[in-house]
Amino acid sequence: QVQLVESGGGLVQAGGSLRLSCAASGSIFSMDPMNWYRQAPGKQRELVAAITTGGSKNYVDSVKGRFTISRDNANNTLYLQMNSLKPEDTAVYYCNAKPVRGLRVYDYWGQGTQVTVSS
């Protein structure tokens, strides 16, 4: 079992920055894939940033060059540094972990943290 707790959301003006944190506990390891998703009102949840098993980092086109995903393995924490924020970044942001154990892929989610960007 894995528990994920996000923090760091809030209200910021366009052009500002926020850093989201996701504290992971339980059966999570440094090589497990982890992701940040977001869901805006009336829209589907979308994958924003990901760290793969091999450590590669991938981003949705709309945040490339502005967002950075990183992880602190010593403290089991995932981060999302968000710079140059835009009103269209407003959403609930979710931390997600997809550890693979044997032949099974698990799927864990945090409770989400609200990010609101004012124009």
NORFENJO-V903024 format. One record per residue. RES is the residue in one letter. SS is DSSP state (hx for helix, st for strand, lp for the rest). PHI is phi as a letter, one per 30 degrees, with the letter a starting at -180 (* if undefined). PSI is psi as a letter, one per 30 degrees, with the letter a starting at -180 (999 if undefined). Layout:
res:ss:phi:psi
RES:SS:PHI:PSI
RES:SS:PHI:PSI
This chain:
res:ss:phi:psi
Q:lp:*:k
V:st:b:k
Q:st:c:k
L:st:b:k
V:st:b:j
E:st:d:l
S:st:a:l
G:lp:j:f
G:lp:d:l
G:st:l:a
L:st:c:k
V:st:b:l
Q:st:d:l
A:lp:e:k
G:lp:j:f
G:lp:d:a
S:lp:b:l
L:st:b:l
R:st:b:j
L:st:c:k
S:st:b:k
C:st:b:j
A:st:d:k
A:st:c:k
S:st:b:l
G:st:j:b
S:lp:d:i
I:lp:b:k
F:lp:b:l
S:lp:d:f
M:lp:c:f
D:lp:d:k
P:lp:d:k
M:st:b:l
N:st:b:l
W:st:c:k
Y:st:c:l
R:st:b:l
Q:st:b:j
A:lp:d:l
P:lp:e:k
G:lp:i:g
K:lp:b:l
Q:lp:d:l
R:lp:d:k
E:st:b:k
L:st:d:k
V:st:c:e
A:st:a:l
A:st:b:k
I:st:c:k
T:lp:d:l
T:lp:e:e
G:lp:d:f
G:lp:j:f
S:lp:d:l
K:st:c:k
N:st:b:k
Y:st:b:k
V:lp:d:k
D:hx:e:e
S:hx:d:f
V:hx:c:f
K:lp:e:k
G:lp:i:f
R:lp:c:e
F:st:c:k
T:st:b:k
I:st:c:k
S:st:a:l
R:st:b:k
D:st:c:j
N:hx:d:e
A:hx:d:e
N:hx:c:g
N:lp:h:h
T:st:b:k
L:st:c:k
Y:st:b:l
L:st:b:j
Q:st:d:k
M:st:c:j
N:lp:c:l
S:lp:h:h
L:lp:d:k
K:lp:b:l
P:hx:e:e
E:hx:d:f
D:hx:d:f
T:lp:d:k
A:st:a:l
V:st:d:k
Y:st:c:k
Y:st:b:k
C:st:d:k
N:st:b:k
A:st:b:k
K:lp:b:i
P:lp:d:k
V:st:c:k
R:st:b:j
G:lp:i:b
L:lp:c:g
R:st:c:k
V:st:c:k
Y:lp:c:l
D:lp:b:j
Y:st:c:k
W:st:b:k
G:lp:d:a
Q:lp:d:f
G:lp:j:l
T:st:b:k
Q:st:d:k
V:st:c:k
T:st:b:k
V:st:c:j
S:st:c:k
S:lp:d:999
